[in-house]
Amino acid sequence: MCARVFCSGESFVPDEIVDLYLVEDVAVWSSGIELNSLSVVSLVEEVQIDGVGNLPSTLLWGGPLTAGSFDVVADVDRDGVYTVGVDALGDNHVNVSATMFVIPEIPLGSLLGLVACLVAIIVKSKT
């Protein structure tokens, strides 16, 4: 059985389109980081936010998975550049607890990744 990683969220601007990036962990995030300059594991373009501001459950990584730590970025302005306060970020800051530790071939690893992604997007989009 191959594990998969999904992402969902809420509190986005209704009916907008975002791009989702799954990247290898970045130690310090700051505005101006070009997302394609990072080690991009997965990119899902043109994800439609629904009419009430929810990001639907979206497959980010279908495997084969590699154990490690990853960050999720919802590029809200779709410019390929991370912008603090604009783009939603799931990273490993202690106050967000959003790093995903993916364990290959074990469905529990994808479940933990999904929960981490959801928490990260909810926390970041409400700030």
Number of C-alpha atoms within 10 A of each C-alpha: 7 12 19 23 24 19 24 20 23 20 17 22 16 15 15 17 20 23 19 24 23 24 20 19 20 13 9 8 14 8 12 11 14 12 18 12 9 14 13 16 15 16 17 15 14 13 18 16 21 16 12 12 16 19 27 15 14 15 15 20 18 13 12 10 19 12 12 13 17 23 23 28 23 26 23 21 15 15 12 16 18 23 19 14 11 15 20 26 27 26 29 20 13 8 9 17 15 27 23 27 16 24 17 19 17 14 16 14 19 24 17 19 24 24 16 24 29 21 20 28 27 22 20 19 19 10 9
